[in-house]
Amino acid sequence: MSRESDWHVFDKAVELTASAVRGTAGGDVTPSFVAELFREVHEALTKAVERMPHREAKTGF
């Protein structure tokens, strides 16, 4: 993954994690929970990006 793509994935993972934490009930969220949530979100997004075809790839027409 390119450095630019990696930065976008990181930025989106931060955004999704923040949104999920704000949406949790009660507000009793520990920093360790937020860290684990971020790791899981970032890993899932990274895997999704790696499975996507590259822009330079030619279509099958």
Rosetta blueprint (number, residue, H / E / L):
1 M L
2 S L
3 R H
4 E H
5 S H
6 D H
7 W H
8 H H
9 V H
10 F H
11 D H
12 K H
13 A H
14 V H
15 E H
16 L H
17 T H
18 A H
19 S H
20 A H
21 V H
22 R H
23 G H
24 T L
25 A L
26 G L
27 G L
28 D L
29 V L
30 T L
31 P H
32 S H
33 F H
34 V H
35 A H
36 E H
37 L H
38 F H
39 R H
40 E H
41 V H
42 H H
43 E H
44 A H
45 L H
46 T H
47 K H
48 A H
49 V H
50 E H
51 R H
52 M L
53 P L
54 H L
55 R L
56 E L
57 A L
58 K L
59 T L
60 G L
61 F L
